Amino acid sequence: MKRKLFHLILAATMTIGLLTGCGGNANSSQSTSTSANNAAGGATESNANDGAAAAPENNTADGGVQVGIVLPTKDEPRWLQDQAQFESILGDAGFTNQVLFSQGSSATEKTNVETLISQGIQVLVICAQDGTAAAAAVEEAKDAGVTVIAYDRLITETQAVDYYVTFDSFAVGAAQGQYLVDNAPDGTGIPLYLYAGAATDNNAFIFFEGAWSVLQPKIADGTFVIVNSSEAAALQDKVELSRDEEGKIIGQITTDWDFNVAKSKAEAHLTAAGSDMKGDVLVLAPNDGTSRSIADVFASDKDITSYVITGQDSEKASVQYIIDGKQSMTVFKDTRTLAADSVAMTVSILNGETPATDTTYNNNAKEVPAKQTDIVVVTKDNVKSALIDSEYYDASEFTGLE
């Protein structure tokens, strides 16, 4: 039965939709999903030809929730997509589950975890709002006998994290940096504008570390000139940065993963920059939402001749921007695969097995066993093959797609 359940999880990732899977839950702060078999307390083997999965042997029949999922916010498309994946895959697999959103608040996140603990969860999957602040919440879960899976963002400074499921964040940043190198205009002294995610997000540091590893040689030899960070410029000859040094840079260029913060900073930076730091420019933007905001600002500046700008997450709006030539690239992180990896790990835990992992991440308290998911660079040239042919999006959702 375990093998059949595993195949169901993998098959589900290829067939479920994205936002359409959220339905009425997109406007609520929580959602509960229970399979028909689980509600009935059934645990019989399904017919091999009917496509249905057998309910897990350890399902609860008392109305409890087996798997709790806490996500950062329902105000960004990325997390609604993740919600859809979890609810569909876990529901089809026969596990009761509930998704709660923290809405940018670590206090709400902690309350959400406490709520899920009270509902009897056995596994907590949590994408932390603040990687350090979340330690207190997961320690409560651990004390209650819950297995904790950090999802997409590492929770730091605690022994309470059992596993970590993530995309290769260093590879994401390196891919962004490499794209800028490969698509830079000819010559030297090319203006480079740097932006980063939230200083409270461990991933923001890893993204930047990956990008810096590729960009630094071009900065050191004068091919690129940093425009908007005196901290980065002061460290331009240093190949490897300490956490403190990265923190000083990110403190200057953080967007807090917020569209409006990104827009305001881009406007301020262009206002302060002289005409010699405009023309054909390069922009390291940390994700798609901030990339669109920054791109709009750069596009409206009459002294910007052209810009190459990065992104990540393959949000629908950014895919259209890429098609329209407003955003240069995005790093595709297939949330279907990430969610499936998390569910496979959850299934193993609930079946009393040790989940498969392929690396570890140091969270400053322990080496956390982790499972990494591959990434894909998406540009206008491969939008169709990467996102449409893979059925992540439907072609009808975009205009101008060739």
Contacts in CASP RR format, 6 or more apart in sequence:
PFRMAT RR
TARGET T0000
AUTHOR 0000-0000-0000
METHOD contacts of the structure
MODEL  1
MKRKLFHLILAATMTIGLLTGCGGNANSSQSTSTSANNAAGGATESNAND
GAAAAPENNTADGGVQVGIVLPTKDEPRWLQDQAQFESILGDAGFTNQVL
FSQGSSATEKTNVETLISQGIQVLVICAQDGTAAAAAVEEAKDAGVTVIA
YDRLITETQAVDYYVTFDSFAVGAAQGQYLVDNAPDGTGIPLYLYAGAAT
DNNAFIFFEGAWSVLQPKIADGTFVIVNSSEAAALQDKVELSRDEEGKII
GQITTDWDFNVAKSKAEAHLTAAGSDMKGDVLVLAPNDGTSRSIADVFAS
DKDITSYVITGQDSEKASVQYIIDGKQSMTVFKDTRTLAADSVAMTVSIL
NGETPATDTTYNNNAKEVPAKQTDIVVVTKDNVKSALIDSEYYDASEFTG
LE
1 45 0 8 1.000
1 54 0 8 1.000
1 57 0 8 1.000
2 347 0 8 1.000
2 351 0 8 1.000
4 45 0 8 1.000
4 46 0 8 1.000
4 48 0 8 1.000
4 53 0 8 1.000
4 54 0 8 1.000
5 53 0 8 1.000
5 54 0 8 1.000
5 56 0 8 1.000
5 93 0 8 1.000
5 347 0 8 1.000
6 344 0 8 1.000
6 347 0 8 1.000
8 51 0 8 1.000
8 53 0 8 1.000
8 92 0 8 1.000
8 93 0 8 1.000
9 89 0 8 1.000
9 93 0 8 1.000
9 340 0 8 1.000
9 343 0 8 1.000
9 344 0 8 1.000
9 347 0 8 1.000
10 340 0 8 1.000
12 88 0 8 1.000
12 89 0 8 1.000
12 92 0 8 1.000
12 93 0 8 1.000
12 340 0 8 1.000
13 85 0 8 1.000
13 89 0 8 1.000
13 336 0 8 1.000
13 337 0 8 1.000
13 339 0 8 1.000
13 340 0 8 1.000
14 336 0 8 1.000
14 391 0 8 1.000
15 391 0 8 1.000
16 84 0 8 1.000
16 85 0 8 1.000
16 88 0 8 1.000
16 89 0 8 1.000
16 336 0 8 1.000
17 84 0 8 1.000
17 88 0 8 1.000
18 80 0 8 1.000
18 81 0 8 1.000
18 84 0 8 1.000
18 392 0 8 1.000
18 393 0 8 1.000
19 26 0 8 1.000
19 77 0 8 1.000
19 80 0 8 1.000
19 81 0 8 1.000
19 84 0 8 1.000
20 84 0 8 1.000
21 84 0 8 1.000
21 87 0 8 1.000
21 88 0 8 1.000
22 80 0 8 1.000
22 83 0 8 1.000
22 84 0 8 1.000
22 87 0 8 1.000
25 31 0 8 1.000
25 83 0 8 1.000
25 87 0 8 1.000
25 99 0 8 1.000
26 74 0 8 1.000
26 80 0 8 1.000
27 74 0 8 1.000
28 74 0 8 1.000
29 74 0 8 1.000
29 100 0 8 1.000
29 101 0 8 1.000
29 103 0 8 1.000
30 98 0 8 1.000
30 99 0 8 1.000
30 100 0 8 1.000
30 101 0 8 1.000
31 83 0 8 1.000
31 87 0 8 1.000
31 98 0 8 1.000
31 99 0 8 1.000
32 65 0 8 1.000
32 96 0 8 1.000
32 97 0 8 1.000
32 98 0 8 1.000
33 87 0 8 1.000
33 88 0 8 1.000
33 90 0 8 1.000
33 91 0 8 1.000
33 96 0 8 1.000
33 97 0 8 1.000
33 98 0 8 1.000
33 99 0 8 1.000
34 63 0 8 1.000
34 91 0 8 1.000
34 96 0 8 1.000
34 97 0 8 1.000
35 55 0 8 1.000
35 91 0 8 1.000
35 92 0 8 1.000
35 93 0 8 1.000
35 94 0 8 1.000
35 95 0 8 1.000
35 96 0 8 1.000
37 43 0 8 1.000
37 52 0 8 1.000
37 53 0 8 1.000
37 54 0 8 1.000
37 55 0 8 1.000
37 59 0 8 1.000
37 94 0 8 1.000
38 55 0 8 1.000
38 56 0 8 1.000
38 59 0 8 1.000
38 60 0 8 1.000
38 91 0 8 1.000
38 94 0 8 1.000
38 95 0 8 1.000
38 96 0 8 1.000
41 55 0 8 1.000
41 59 0 8 1.000
41 61 0 8 1.000
42 55 0 8 1.000
42 59 0 8 1.000
42 61 0 8 1.000
43 54 0 8 1.000
43 55 0 8 1.000
43 56 0 8 1.000
43 57 0 8 1.000
43 59 0 8 1.000
44 54 0 8 1.000
44 55 0 8 1.000
45 54 0 8 1.000
46 52 0 8 1.000
46 53 0 8 1.000
46 54 0 8 1.000
53 92 0 8 1.000
53 93 0 8 1.000
53 94 0 8 1.000
55 94 0 8 1.000
56 93 0 8 1.000
56 94 0 8 1.000
56 95 0 8 1.000
56 347 0 8 1.000
56 350 0 8 1.000
56 351 0 8 1.000
57 351 0 8 1.000
58 66 0 8 1.000
58 350 0 8 1.000
58 351 0 8 1.000
59 66 0 8 1.000
59 94 0 8 1.000
59 95 0 8 1.000
59 96 0 8 1.000
60 66 0 8 1.000
60 96 0 8 1.000
63 96 0 8 1.000
64 96 0 8 1.000
64 119 0 8 1.000
64 120 0 8 1.000
65 96 0 8 1.000
65 97 0 8 1.000
65 98 0 8 1.000
65 116 0 8 1.000
65 119 0 8 1.000
65 120 0 8 1.000
65 121 0 8 1.000
66 95 0 8 1.000
66 96 0 8 1.000
66 97 0 8 1.000
66 120 0 8 1.000
66 121 0 8 1.000
66 122 0 8 1.000
66 123 0 8 1.000
66 350 0 8 1.000
67 90 0 8 1.000
67 95 0 8 1.000
67 96 0 8 1.000
67 97 0 8 1.000
67 98 0 8 1.000
67 121 0 8 1.000
67 122 0 8 1.000
67 123 0 8 1.000
67 124 0 8 1.000
67 125 0 8 1.000
67 346 0 8 1.000
67 350 0 8 1.000
68 97 0 8 1.000
68 98 0 8 1.000
68 99 0 8 1.000
68 100 0 8 1.000
68 116 0 8 1.000
68 121 0 8 1.000
68 123 0 8 1.000
68 124 0 8 1.000
68 125 0 8 1.000
69 83 0 8 1.000
69 86 0 8 1.000
69 97 0 8 1.000
69 98 0 8 1.000
69 99 0 8 1.000
69 100 0 8 1.000
69 124 0 8 1.000
69 125 0 8 1.000
69 126 0 8 1.000
69 151 0 8 1.000
70 99 0 8 1.000
70 100 0 8 1.000
70 101 0 8 1.000
70 102 0 8 1.000
70 109 0 8 1.000
70 112 0 8 1.000
70 113 0 8 1.000
70 116 0 8 1.000
70 124 0 8 1.000
70 125 0 8 1.000
70 126 0 8 1.000
70 127 0 8 1.000
71 79 0 8 1.000
71 82 0 8 1.000
71 83 0 8 1.000
71 99 0 8 1.000
71 100 0 8 1.000
71 101 0 8 1.000
71 102 0 8 1.000
71 127 0 8 1.000
72 79 0 8 1.000
72 101 0 8 1.000
72 102 0 8 1.000
72 103 0 8 1.000
72 104 0 8 1.000
72 127 0 8 1.000
72 128 0 8 1.000
72 129 0 8 1.000
73 79 0 8 1.000
73 101 0 8 1.000
73 102 0 8 1.000
73 103 0 8 1.000
73 104 0 8 1.000
74 80 0 8 1.000
74 83 0 8 1.000
74 101 0 8 1.000
74 103 0 8 1.000
75 103 0 8 1.000
76 289 0 8 1.000
76 315 0 8 1.000
77 315 0 8 1.000
77 316 0 8 1.000
77 317 0 8 1.000
78 313 0 8 1.000
78 315 0 8 1.000
78 335 0 8 1.000
79 101 0 8 1.000
79 127 0 8 1.000
81 335 0 8 1.000
82 127 0 8 1.000
82 335 0 8 1.000
82 338 0 8 1.000
82 339 0 8 1.000
83 99 0 8 1.000
85 335 0 8 1.000
85 336 0 8 1.000
85 338 0 8 1.000
85 339 0 8 1.000
85 340 0 8 1.000
86 97 0 8 1.000
86 99 0 8 1.000
86 125 0 8 1.000
86 339 0 8 1.000
86 342 0 8 1.000
86 343 0 8 1.000
87 97 0 8 1.000
87 99 0 8 1.000
89 339 0 8 1.000
89 340 0 8 1.000
89 343 0 8 1.000
90 97 0 8 1.000
90 343 0 8 1.000
90 346 0 8 1.000
91 97 0 8 1.000
93 343 0 8 1.000
93 347 0 8 1.000
95 346 0 8 1.000
95 347 0 8 1.000
95 350 0 8 1.000
98 116 0 8 1.000
98 119 0 8 1.000
98 121 0 8 1.000
100 112 0 8 1.000
100 115 0 8 1.000
100 116 0 8 1.000
101 112 0 8 1.000
102 108 0 8 1.000
102 109 0 8 1.000
102 112 0 8 1.000
102 129 0 8 1.000
104 129 0 8 1.000
105 129 0 8 1.000
106 129 0 8 1.000
106 130 0 8 1.000
106 133 0 8 1.000
106 134 0 8 1.000
106 137 0 8 1.000
109 126 0 8 1.000
109 128 0 8 1.000
109 129 0 8 1.000
109 130 0 8 1.000
109 133 0 8 1.000
109 134 0 8 1.000
109 137 0 8 1.000
110 134 0 8 1.000
110 136 0 8 1.000
110 137 0 8 1.000
110 140 0 8 1.000
113 124 0 8 1.000
113 126 0 8 1.000
113 137 0 8 1.000
113 138 0 8 1.000
113 140 0 8 1.000
113 141 0 8 1.000
114 137 0 8 1.000
114 140 0 8 1.000
116 124 0 8 1.000
116 141 0 8 1.000
117 124 0 8 1.000
117 140 0 8 1.000
117 141 0 8 1.000
117 144 0 8 1.000
117 146 0 8 1.000
121 141 0 8 1.000
121 146 0 8 1.000
122 146 0 8 1.000
122 147 0 8 1.000
122 349 0 8 1.000
122 350 0 8 1.000
123 146 0 8 1.000
123 147 0 8 1.000
123 149 0 8 1.000
123 346 0 8 1.000
123 349 0 8 1.000
123 350 0 8 1.000
124 138 0 8 1.000
124 141 0 8 1.000
124 146 0 8 1.000
124 147 0 8 1.000
124 148 0 8 1.000
124 149 0 8 1.000
125 149 0 8 1.000
125 151 0 8 1.000
125 165 0 8 1.000
125 342 0 8 1.000
125 346 0 8 1.000
126 134 0 8 1.000
126 137 0 8 1.000
126 138 0 8 1.000
126 148 0 8 1.000
126 149 0 8 1.000
126 150 0 8 1.000
126 151 0 8 1.000
126 155 0 8 1.000
127 150 0 8 1.000
127 151 0 8 1.000
127 152 0 8 1.000
127 153 0 8 1.000
128 134 0 8 1.000
128 150 0 8 1.000
128 153 0 8 1.000
128 154 0 8 1.000
128 155 0 8 1.000
129 200 0 8 1.000
130 200 0 8 1.000
130 201 0 8 1.000
131 153 0 8 1.000
131 154 0 8 1.000
131 155 0 8 1.000
131 156 0 8 1.000
131 200 0 8 1.000
131 201 0 8 1.000
131 202 0 8 1.000
132 155 0 8 1.000
132 156 0 8 1.000
132 157 0 8 1.000
132 200 0 8 1.000
133 200 0 8 1.000
134 155 0 8 1.000
135 155 0 8 1.000
135 156 0 8 1.000
135 157 0 8 1.000
135 158 0 8 1.000
135 160 0 8 1.000
138 148 0 8 1.000
138 150 0 8 1.000
138 155 0 8 1.000
138 158 0 8 1.000
138 160 0 8 1.000
138 161 0 8 1.000
139 158 0 8 1.000
139 160 0 8 1.000
141 148 0 8 1.000
141 160 0 8 1.000
142 148 0 8 1.000
142 159 0 8 1.000
142 160 0 8 1.000
142 162 0 8 1.000
147 162 0 8 1.000
147 163 0 8 1.000
147 349 0 8 1.000
148 155 0 8 1.000
148 160 0 8 1.000
148 161 0 8 1.000
148 162 0 8 1.000
148 163 0 8 1.000
149 162 0 8 1.000
149 163 0 8 1.000
149 164 0 8 1.000
149 165 0 8 1.000
149 342 0 8 1.000
149 345 0 8 1.000
149 346 0 8 1.000
150 161 0 8 1.000
150 163 0 8 1.000
150 164 0 8 1.000
150 165 0 8 1.000
150 166 0 8 1.000
150 368 0 8 1.000
151 165 0 8 1.000
151 166 0 8 1.000
151 338 0 8 1.000
151 342 0 8 1.000
152 165 0 8 1.000
152 166 0 8 1.000
152 167 0 8 1.000
152 203 0 8 1.000
152 338 0 8 1.000
153 166 0 8 1.000
153 201 0 8 1.000
153 202 0 8 1.000
153 203 0 8 1.000
154 161 0 8 1.000
154 164 0 8 1.000
154 166 0 8 1.000
154 202 0 8 1.000
154 203 0 8 1.000
154 361 0 8 1.000
154 363 0 8 1.000
154 368 0 8 1.000
155 161 0 8 1.000
155 363 0 8 1.000
156 202 0 8 1.000
156 363 0 8 1.000
156 364 0 8 1.000
156 365 0 8 1.000
157 363 0 8 1.000
157 364 0 8 1.000
157 365 0 8 1.000
158 363 0 8 1.000
158 365 0 8 1.000
159 365 0 8 1.000
159 366 0 8 1.000
161 363 0 8 1.000
161 366 0 8 1.000
161 368 0 8 1.000
162 368 0 8 1.000
162 369 0 8 1.000
163 345 0 8 1.000
163 355 0 8 1.000
163 357 0 8 1.000
163 368 0 8 1.000
163 369 0 8 1.000
163 370 0 8 1.000
163 371 0 8 1.000
164 361 0 8 1.000
164 363 0 8 1.000
164 368 0 8 1.000
164 369 0 8 1.000
164 370 0 8 1.000
164 371 0 8 1.000
165 338 0 8 1.000
165 341 0 8 1.000
165 342 0 8 1.000
165 345 0 8 1.000
165 370 0 8 1.000
165 371 0 8 1.000
165 373 0 8 1.000
166 203 0 8 1.000
166 338 0 8 1.000
166 361 0 8 1.000
166 370 0 8 1.000
166 371 0 8 1.000
166 372 0 8 1.000
166 373 0 8 1.000
167 333 0 8 1.000
167 338 0 8 1.000
167 372 0 8 1.000
167 373 0 8 1.000
167 374 0 8 1.000
167 375 0 8 1.000
168 372 0 8 1.000
168 373 0 8 1.000
168 374 0 8 1.000
168 375 0 8 1.000
169 203 0 8 1.000
169 206 0 8 1.000
169 207 0 8 1.000
170 206 0 8 1.000
170 207 0 8 1.000
170 209 0 8 1.000
170 210 0 8 1.000
170 213 0 8 1.000
171 210 0 8 1.000
171 375 0 8 1.000
172 207 0 8 1.000
172 210 0 8 1.000
172 312 0 8 1.000
172 331 0 8 1.000
172 333 0 8 1.000
172 375 0 8 1.000
173 206 0 8 1.000
173 207 0 8 1.000
173 208 0 8 1.000
173 209 0 8 1.000
173 210 0 8 1.000
173 211 0 8 1.000
173 214 0 8 1.000
173 312 0 8 1.000
173 331 0 8 1.000
174 210 0 8 1.000
174 211 0 8 1.000
174 213 0 8 1.000
174 214 0 8 1.000
175 331 0 8 1.000
175 375 0 8 1.000
175 377 0 8 1.000
176 207 0 8 1.000
176 211 0 8 1.000
176 284 0 8 1.000
176 310 0 8 1.000
176 311 0 8 1.000
176 312 0 8 1.000
176 329 0 8 1.000
176 331 0 8 1.000
177 210 0 8 1.000
177 211 0 8 1.000
177 214 0 8 1.000
177 215 0 8 1.000
177 284 0 8 1.000
177 310 0 8 1.000
178 214 0 8 1.000
179 308 0 8 1.000
179 310 0 8 1.000
179 328 0 8 1.000
179 329 0 8 1.000
179 377 0 8 1.000
179 379 0 8 1.000
180 192 0 8 1.000
180 214 0 8 1.000
180 215 0 8 1.000
180 282 0 8 1.000
180 284 0 8 1.000
180 308 0 8 1.000
180 310 0 8 1.000
181 214 0 8 1.000
181 215 0 8 1.000
181 218 0 8 1.000
183 308 0 8 1.000
183 328 0 8 1.000
184 190 0 8 1.000
184 218 0 8 1.000
184 223 0 8 1.000
184 224 0 8 1.000
184 282 0 8 1.000
184 308 0 8 1.000
185 280 0 8 1.000
185 306 0 8 1.000
187 223 0 8 1.000
188 222 0 8 1.000
188 223 0 8 1.000
189 222 0 8 1.000
189 223 0 8 1.000
189 224 0 8 1.000
189 225 0 8 1.000
190 223 0 8 1.000
190 224 0 8 1.000
190 225 0 8 1.000
190 280 0 8 1.000
190 281 0 8 1.000
190 282 0 8 1.000
191 224 0 8 1.000
191 225 0 8 1.000
191 227 0 8 1.000
191 273 0 8 1.000
191 277 0 8 1.000
191 278 0 8 1.000
191 279 0 8 1.000
191 280 0 8 1.000
191 281 0 8 1.000
191 282 0 8 1.000
192 215 0 8 1.000
192 219 0 8 1.000
192 224 0 8 1.000
192 225 0 8 1.000
192 226 0 8 1.000
192 227 0 8 1.000
192 281 0 8 1.000
192 282 0 8 1.000
192 283 0 8 1.000
192 284 0 8 1.000
193 227 0 8 1.000
193 228 0 8 1.000
193 266 0 8 1.000
193 269 0 8 1.000
193 281 0 8 1.000
193 282 0 8 1.000
193 283 0 8 1.000
193 284 0 8 1.000
193 294 0 8 1.000
194 226 0 8 1.000
194 228 0 8 1.000
194 229 0 8 1.000
194 232 0 8 1.000
194 249 0 8 1.000
194 253 0 8 1.000
194 284 0 8 1.000
195 253 0 8 1.000
195 254 0 8 1.000
195 255 0 8 1.000
195 262 0 8 1.000
195 265 0 8 1.000
195 266 0 8 1.000
195 283 0 8 1.000
195 284 0 8 1.000
195 285 0 8 1.000
195 286 0 8 1.000
195 290 0 8 1.000
195 294 0 8 1.000
196 204 0 8 1.000
196 207 0 8 1.000
196 208 0 8 1.000
196 249 0 8 1.000
196 250 0 8 1.000
196 251 0 8 1.000
196 253 0 8 1.000
196 254 0 8 1.000
196 255 0 8 1.000
196 286 0 8 1.000
197 204 0 8 1.000
197 207 0 8 1.000
197 208 0 8 1.000
197 250 0 8 1.000
197 254 0 8 1.000
197 255 0 8 1.000
197 256 0 8 1.000
197 257 0 8 1.000
197 286 0 8 1.000
197 287 0 8 1.000
197 290 0 8 1.000
198 204 0 8 1.000
198 254 0 8 1.000
198 255 0 8 1.000
198 256 0 8 1.000
198 257 0 8 1.000
199 247 0 8 1.000
199 250 0 8 1.000
199 251 0 8 1.000
199 254 0 8 1.000
199 256 0 8 1.000
201 257 0 8 1.000
202 363 0 8 1.000
204 250 0 8 1.000
204 254 0 8 1.000
204 257 0 8 1.000
204 286 0 8 1.000
205 243 0 8 1.000
205 246 0 8 1.000
205 247 0 8 1.000
205 250 0 8 1.000
207 286 0 8 1.000
207 312 0 8 1.000
208 246 0 8 1.000
208 249 0 8 1.000
208 250 0 8 1.000
208 286 0 8 1.000
209 241 0 8 1.000
209 246 0 8 1.000
211 284 0 8 1.000
212 241 0 8 1.000
212 246 0 8 1.000
213 239 0 8 1.000
215 224 0 8 1.000
215 284 0 8 1.000
216 236 0 8 1.000
216 238 0 8 1.000
216 239 0 8 1.000
217 239 0 8 1.000
218 224 0 8 1.000
219 225 0 8 1.000
219 226 0 8 1.000
219 232 0 8 1.000
219 236 0 8 1.000
220 236 0 8 1.000
220 237 0 8 1.000
224 282 0 8 1.000
225 277 0 8 1.000
226 232 0 8 1.000
226 233 0 8 1.000
226 236 0 8 1.000
227 269 0 8 1.000
227 273 0 8 1.000
227 277 0 8 1.000
227 281 0 8 1.000
228 252 0 8 1.000
228 253 0 8 1.000
228 265 0 8 1.000
228 269 0 8 1.000
228 272 0 8 1.000
228 273 0 8 1.000
229 249 0 8 1.000
229 252 0 8 1.000
229 253 0 8 1.000
230 252 0 8 1.000
231 245 0 8 1.000
231 248 0 8 1.000
231 249 0 8 1.000
231 251 0 8 1.000
231 252 0 8 1.000
232 249 0 8 1.000
232 252 0 8 1.000
232 253 0 8 1.000
235 241 0 8 1.000
235 245 0 8 1.000
235 249 0 8 1.000
238 245 0 8 1.000
241 249 0 8 1.000
253 265 0 8 1.000
254 261 0 8 1.000
255 261 0 8 1.000
255 262 0 8 1.000
255 265 0 8 1.000
255 286 0 8 1.000
255 290 0 8 1.000
257 286 0 8 1.000
257 287 0 8 1.000
257 290 0 8 1.000
258 290 0 8 1.000
259 289 0 8 1.000
259 290 0 8 1.000
259 292 0 8 1.000
259 293 0 8 1.000
260 293 0 8 1.000
262 285 0 8 1.000
262 289 0 8 1.000
262 290 0 8 1.000
262 293 0 8 1.000
262 294 0 8 1.000
263 293 0 8 1.000
263 294 0 8 1.000
263 296 0 8 1.000
263 297 0 8 1.000
266 293 0 8 1.000
266 294 0 8 1.000
266 297 0 8 1.000
266 298 0 8 1.000
267 297 0 8 1.000
270 278 0 8 1.000
270 297 0 8 1.000
270 298 0 8 1.000
270 301 0 8 1.000
270 304 0 8 1.000
275 303 0 8 1.000
278 301 0 8 1.000
278 303 0 8 1.000
278 304 0 8 1.000
278 305 0 8 1.000
279 303 0 8 1.000
279 304 0 8 1.000
279 305 0 8 1.000
279 306 0 8 1.000
280 305 0 8 1.000
280 306 0 8 1.000
280 307 0 8 1.000
281 298 0 8 1.000
281 304 0 8 1.000
281 306 0 8 1.000
281 307 0 8 1.000
281 308 0 8 1.000
282 307 0 8 1.000
282 308 0 8 1.000
282 309 0 8 1.000
283 291 0 8 1.000
283 294 0 8 1.000
283 295 0 8 1.000
283 298 0 8 1.000
283 307 0 8 1.000
283 308 0 8 1.000
283 309 0 8 1.000
283 310 0 8 1.000
284 310 0 8 1.000
285 291 0 8 1.000
285 294 0 8 1.000
285 295 0 8 1.000
285 309 0 8 1.000
285 310 0 8 1.000
285 311 0 8 1.000
286 310 0 8 1.000
286 311 0 8 1.000
286 312 0 8 1.000
287 311 0 8 1.000
287 312 0 8 1.000
287 313 0 8 1.000
288 311 0 8 1.000
288 312 0 8 1.000
288 313 0 8 1.000
288 314 0 8 1.000
288 315 0 8 1.000
288 317 0 8 1.000
288 318 0 8 1.000
288 327 0 8 1.000
288 330 0 8 1.000
289 311 0 8 1.000
289 313 0 8 1.000
289 315 0 8 1.000
289 317 0 8 1.000
289 318 0 8 1.000
290 311 0 8 1.000
291 309 0 8 1.000
291 310 0 8 1.000
291 311 0 8 1.000
291 318 0 8 1.000
291 321 0 8 1.000
291 327 0 8 1.000
291 330 0 8 1.000
292 317 0 8 1.000
292 318 0 8 1.000
292 321 0 8 1.000
292 326 0 8 1.000
292 327 0 8 1.000
294 309 0 8 1.000
295 307 0 8 1.000
295 309 0 8 1.000
295 321 0 8 1.000
295 326 0 8 1.000
295 327 0 8 1.000
296 326 0 8 1.000
298 304 0 8 1.000
298 307 0 8 1.000
298 309 0 8 1.000
299 307 0 8 1.000
299 326 0 8 1.000
307 328 0 8 1.000
308 328 0 8 1.000
309 327 0 8 1.000
309 328 0 8 1.000
310 328 0 8 1.000
310 329 0 8 1.000
310 330 0 8 1.000
310 331 0 8 1.000
311 318 0 8 1.000
311 327 0 8 1.000
311 329 0 8 1.000
311 330 0 8 1.000
311 331 0 8 1.000
312 330 0 8 1.000
312 331 0 8 1.000
312 333 0 8 1.000
313 330 0 8 1.000
313 331 0 8 1.000
313 333 0 8 1.000
314 330 0 8 1.000
314 331 0 8 1.000
314 332 0 8 1.000
314 333 0 8 1.000
314 378 0 8 1.000
314 386 0 8 1.000
314 387 0 8 1.000
314 392 0 8 1.000
315 330 0 8 1.000
316 393 0 8 1.000
316 397 0 8 1.000
316 398 0 8 1.000
318 327 0 8 1.000
318 330 0 8 1.000
319 330 0 8 1.000
319 378 0 8 1.000
319 383 0 8 1.000
319 387 0 8 1.000
319 393 0 8 1.000
319 398 0 8 1.000
320 398 0 8 1.000
320 399 0 8 1.000
321 327 0 8 1.000
322 328 0 8 1.000
322 329 0 8 1.000
322 330 0 8 1.000
322 378 0 8 1.000
322 379 0 8 1.000
322 380 0 8 1.000
322 383 0 8 1.000
323 380 0 8 1.000
323 383 0 8 1.000
323 398 0 8 1.000
323 399 0 8 1.000
323 400 0 8 1.000
323 401 0 8 1.000
324 400 0 8 1.000
325 380 0 8 1.000
328 379 0 8 1.000
329 377 0 8 1.000
329 378 0 8 1.000
329 379 0 8 1.000
330 377 0 8 1.000
330 378 0 8 1.000
331 375 0 8 1.000
331 376 0 8 1.000
331 377 0 8 1.000
331 378 0 8 1.000
332 375 0 8 1.000
332 376 0 8 1.000
332 377 0 8 1.000
332 378 0 8 1.000
332 386 0 8 1.000
332 387 0 8 1.000
332 392 0 8 1.000
333 373 0 8 1.000
333 375 0 8 1.000
334 373 0 8 1.000
334 376 0 8 1.000
334 390 0 8 1.000
334 392 0 8 1.000
336 392 0 8 1.000
337 373 0 8 1.000
337 374 0 8 1.000
338 373 0 8 1.000
341 371 0 8 1.000
341 373 0 8 1.000
344 355 0 8 1.000
344 356 0 8 1.000
345 355 0 8 1.000
345 356 0 8 1.000
345 371 0 8 1.000
348 354 0 8 1.000
348 355 0 8 1.000
348 356 0 8 1.000
349 355 0 8 1.000
355 369 0 8 1.000
355 371 0 8 1.000
356 371 0 8 1.000
357 369 0 8 1.000
357 370 0 8 1.000
357 371 0 8 1.000
358 370 0 8 1.000
358 371 0 8 1.000
358 372 0 8 1.000
359 370 0 8 1.000
359 371 0 8 1.000
359 372 0 8 1.000
360 367 0 8 1.000
360 368 0 8 1.000
360 369 0 8 1.000
360 370 0 8 1.000
361 367 0 8 1.000
361 368 0 8 1.000
361 370 0 8 1.000
362 368 0 8 1.000
376 386 0 8 1.000
378 386 0 8 1.000
378 387 0 8 1.000
383 401 0 8 1.000
384 395 0 8 1.000
384 401 0 8 1.000
384 402 0 8 1.000
386 392 0 8 1.000
387 393 0 8 1.000
388 394 0 8 1.000
388 395 0 8 1.000
388 401 0 8 1.000
395 401 0 8 1.000
END
